[in-house]
Amino acid sequence: MPIYDFKCGECGTVSEILLLDGDTAKAVCPDCGSKHMEKLISAFNTVNRGANPPGTTCCGRDERCDKPPCSQGESCYKG
C-alpha cells in the first residue's frame, strides 16, 4: 500500500496519507488543507531484504525440516 507519512509545513500536523498513484505532490494536509507537505521517513517505508516471511523456516517451509540444515536443535539456522 502506498501510505506515506507527511508533516504539514503550515500547521505542523503529522499524518498518514494514502496516495494511490504514489505522487507525493498531491498530498494535502487533512487539518488545514495546505499543500506544503514534507514527506517523512518511516519504518514502514523500508524494505527488509533477505528475511524469511513470518512463520517459515530458513528454507521457506512452514515446519522444521527432518534433515539439516533446518533441524539443528529447536530453531532453524542458516549454515
Sequence and secondary structure as in RCSB ss.txt:
>XXXX:A:sequence
MPIYDFKCGECGTVSEILLLDGDTAKAVCPDCGSKHMEKLISAFNTVNRGANPPGTTCCGRDERCDKPPCSQGES
CYKG
>XXXX:A:secstr
  EEEEEETTT  EEEEE TT  GGG   TTT    EEEE  GGG    S   TT  TTS SS  SSTTTTSTTS
    
